[in-house]
Amino acid sequence: MLREIKFVLQLIKLNIASAMEYRASFLMQAVGMFINNGIYFVFWILFFDKFGELRGYSIDQIFLLFAIITLGFGMALTFAGNANRIAEFVAQGRLDYYLTLPRPVLPHLLFSWMNPFTFGDLSFGVISYFFTGRFDPVSIVLTFVSAVLAAVIFVSVFGIFGSLAFYIGNAKEITFFLGNAMISFSLYPIGLFQGAVRLILYTLIPAAFVGAVPVEIVETGNLKLLGYLAIAAAIGATLMTVVFQTGLRRYESGSAINVNM
């Protein structure tokens, strides 16, 4: 296990070094994502300026919601950039490269690429948190831990969706749709959803576990709820591994020649 952790850390180090080789492109992509998040966020600022509150959420809670989600998503695809590209790799037969190497396929695949856009998410998350005004050590620690667990859930869910390609063929579009649905629903106050939709946001598309639940943890300091979030993250990672490894037995090699840099 220690050996594999060192290997993953080395992959992350190499990804960062590779991104820094093209600093101008890297910065442009990161700034572009930051602006994209900012445009979406302006909507909520204008909304709460006019109406004040929405189903128990105030603008301060929206700041916290955005901080945790963008930090979690940013960490997920900064370090495990291939998490939302698994369906593409399977459909194109590009897992051959990873299968020929003496390393576990899934972690090697997940951590072998970094998405430069997500640095914009990370920076946006940090700035959003400053607007919450929660500078006490407990809130900072709870926010960071919740964001890390949210990142694990993001990676796990993207990995599970992507692994559908082993079973149904080209699942790139459905993976994109489900992944974006999770992100979109997580950015809204959970009080807006009731009944079957709310159940789905805690199960099939667990948007609540990367947004509403972490917000409640930071606001209430509920360590028991933090424990439940950690269990959810562990279950997600385990399920992703099982679904991927089971699907890998069905994998058929591609005929294309790919060079991995």
C-alpha positions in Angstrom: 0.0 0.0 0.0 2.8 2.4 0.9 4.5 1.7 -2.4 1.3 2.5 -4.3 0.8 5.7 -2.4 4.4 6.8 -3.3 3.7 5.9 -6.9 0.5 8.1 -6.9 2.3 11.0 -5.3 5.0 10.7 -7.9 2.3 10.8 -10.7 0.8 14.0 -9.1 4.3 15.5 -9.0 4.9 14.8 -12.6 1.5 16.1 -13.6 2.2 19.4 -11.9 5.6 19.7 -13.5 4.1 19.0 -16.9 1.4 21.7 -16.4 4.0 24.2 -15.4 5.8 23.6 -18.7 3.1 25.6 -20.4 2.4 28.3 -17.9 0.6 30.7 -20.2 -1.9 28.1 -21.3 -2.2 26.7 -17.8 -3.0 30.2 -16.4 -5.5 31.0 -19.2 -7.4 27.8 -18.6 -7.5 28.3 -14.8 -8.6 31.9 -15.1 -11.3 30.8 -17.6 -12.7 28.3 -15.2 -12.6 30.9 -12.4 -14.6 33.4 -14.5 -17.0 30.7 -15.4 -17.7 29.9 -11.8 -17.9 33.7 -11.0 -20.6 34.3 -13.6 -22.7 31.5 -12.2 -22.2 32.8 -8.7 -23.3 36.4 -9.6 -26.8 35.0 -10.2 -27.0 33.9 -6.5 -25.7 37.2 -5.3 -28.3 39.1 -7.2 -31.0 36.7 -6.1 -30.3 36.9 -2.4 -29.8 40.7 -2.6 -33.4 40.8 -3.8 -35.1 38.0 -1.8 -32.8 37.6 1.2 -33.4 33.8 1.8 -34.3 30.6 0.0 -35.6 27.6 1.8 -33.5 28.2 4.9 -30.4 29.2 2.9 -28.9 32.7 3.1 -26.1 34.2 1.0 -23.5 33.2 3.6 -24.5 29.5 3.2 -24.3 29.9 -0.5 -20.7 31.2 -0.1 -19.9 28.1 2.0 -21.7 25.8 -0.5 -19.7 27.1 -3.4 -16.5 27.0 -1.4 -16.8 23.3 -0.5 -18.1 22.1 -3.9 -15.5 24.0 -6.0 -12.7 22.9 -3.6 -13.9 19.3 -3.7 -14.4 19.2 -7.5 -11.1 21.1 -7.9 -9.1 18.6 -5.8 -10.9 15.6 -7.5 -9.9 16.5 -11.1 -6.6 18.2 -10.2 -5.2 15.1 -8.7 -7.4 12.4 -10.4 -7.9 14.1 -13.8 -9.0 11.0 -15.6 -11.9 10.3 -13.3 -14.4 11.7 -15.8 -12.6 10.2 -18.8 -12.9 6.5 -18.1 -15.7 5.9 -20.5 -13.6 7.5 -23.2 -10.6 5.3 -22.5 -12.8 2.2 -22.5 -14.7 3.0 -25.7 -11.4 3.8 -27.5 -9.5 0.8 -26.2 -7.0 3.0 -24.5 -6.6 0.9 -21.4 -4.0 -1.3 -23.1 -1.2 1.0 -22.0 -2.2 0.6 -18.3 -2.7 -3.1 -18.6 0.8 -3.7 -19.7 2.4 -2.0 -16.7 3.0 -3.7 -13.3 0.7 -1.3 -11.4 -3.0 -1.4 -10.4 -4.9 -0.2 -13.4 -7.5 2.0 -11.7 -5.3 4.3 -9.5 -2.7 4.5 -12.3 -5.4 5.6 -14.8 -7.1 8.0 -12.4 -3.9 9.9 -11.3 -2.0 9.9 -14.6 -3.4 13.2 -15.9 -4.3 16.6 -14.4 -7.0 18.8 -15.6 -5.6 22.4 -15.7 -9.0 24.0 -15.6 -9.6 22.8 -12.1 -7.0 25.1 -10.6 -9.6 27.8 -11.4 -12.0 25.8 -9.2 -9.5 25.5 -6.4 -8.8 29.3 -6.4 -12.5 30.1 -6.6 -13.2 27.8 -3.6 -10.6 29.5 -1.5 -11.9 33.0 -2.3 -15.5 31.9 -1.7 -14.5 30.6 1.7 -13.1 34.0 2.6 -16.5 35.5 2.0 -18.1 33.2 4.6 -16.2 34.9 7.4 -15.6 31.6 9.2 -11.9 32.0 10.2 -12.0 30.0 13.4 -9.8 26.9 13.3 -12.7 24.4 13.8 -14.6 25.7 10.8 -11.5 25.8 8.6 -10.6 22.2 9.5 -14.2 21.0 9.0 -14.4 22.7 5.6 -11.1 21.3 4.4 -11.9 17.7 5.6 -15.4 17.9 4.1 -14.0 19.2 0.8 -11.5 16.3 0.7 -14.3 13.8 1.3 -16.4 15.5 -1.3 -13.4 15.1 -3.7 -13.4 11.4 -3.0 -17.1 11.2 -3.7 -16.7 13.1 -6.9 -14.0 10.8 -8.1 -15.9 7.7 -7.1 -19.1 8.8 -8.8 -17.4 9.8 -12.0 -15.5 6.5 -11.9 -18.7 4.5 -11.5 -20.4 6.4 -14.3 -17.4 6.0 -16.5 -17.2 2.2 -15.8 -20.7 1.8 -17.3 -18.8 1.8 -20.7 -17.7 -1.8 -19.9 -21.3 -2.9 -19.8 -23.2 -0.7 -22.3 -20.6 0.2 -24.8 -19.9 3.9 -25.5 -21.1 5.6 -22.3 -19.3 8.9 -22.9 -22.5 10.9 -23.4 -24.4 9.4 -20.5 -21.4 9.8 -18.2 -21.1 13.5 -19.2 -24.9 14.0 -18.5 -24.9 12.2 -15.1 -21.7 13.9 -14.0 -23.0 17.4 -14.9 -26.3 16.6 -13.3 -24.6 15.8 -10.0 -22.6 19.1 -10.2 -25.6 21.2 -11.1 -27.9 19.8 -8.4 -25.2 20.1 -5.8 -25.0 23.9 -6.3 -28.7 24.5 -5.3 -30.0 24.6 -1.7 -31.2 21.1 -0.8 -34.5 22.5 0.5 -35.6 23.1 -3.1 -35.9 19.4 -3.6 -38.5 17.1 -2.1 -39.8 13.5 -2.4 -38.3 11.3 -5.1 -35.9 13.9 -6.4 -34.4 14.4 -2.9 -34.0 10.6 -2.5 -32.1 10.5 -5.8 -29.8 13.3 -4.6 -28.8 11.1 -1.7 -28.4 7.9 -3.7 -28.2 7.5 -7.5 -26.8 11.0 -8.0 -25.3 11.8 -4.6 -25.2 15.6 -5.1 -26.2 16.2 -1.5 -23.1 14.5 -0.1 -20.8 17.0 -1.9 -22.9 20.1 -1.1 -25.7 20.1 1.5 -24.2 17.6 3.9 -20.8 19.3 4.1 -22.4 22.7 4.6 -24.4 21.3 7.6 -21.3 19.7 9.0 -19.4 23.1 9.0 -22.4 25.0 10.3 -23.3 22.7 13.2 -19.9 21.1 13.9 -21.6 17.7 13.9 -18.8 15.2 14.0 -21.2 12.3 13.8 -22.4 13.6 10.5 -18.8 14.0 9.4 -18.3 10.3 10.2 -21.3 9.5 8.0 -19.8 11.5 5.2 -16.5 9.6 5.6 -18.5 6.3 5.4 -20.2 7.5 2.3 -16.9 8.4 0.7 -15.5 5.0 1.6 -18.5 3.2 0.2 -18.2 5.2 -3.0 -14.5 4.4 -3.5 -15.1 0.7 -2.8 -18.1 0.6 -5.2 -16.1 2.3 -7.9 -13.2 -0.2 -7.5 -15.6 -3.2 -7.6 -17.5 -1.9 -10.6 -14.3 -1.0 -12.5 -12.5 -4.3 -11.7 -15.6 -6.3 -12.6 -16.0 -4.4 -15.9 -12.4 -4.8 -16.7 -12.9 -8.5 -17.2 -15.2 -7.6 -20.1 -12.7 -5.1 -21.7 -11.6 -5.7 -25.3 -8.3 -4.3 -26.5 -8.4 -1.4 -29.0 -6.7 -1.5 -32.3 -5.5 2.1 -32.1 -1.9 2.9 -31.2 -1.7 5.5 -28.5 1.4 7.2 -27.1 1.0 8.3 -23.5 3.3 11.3 -22.6 
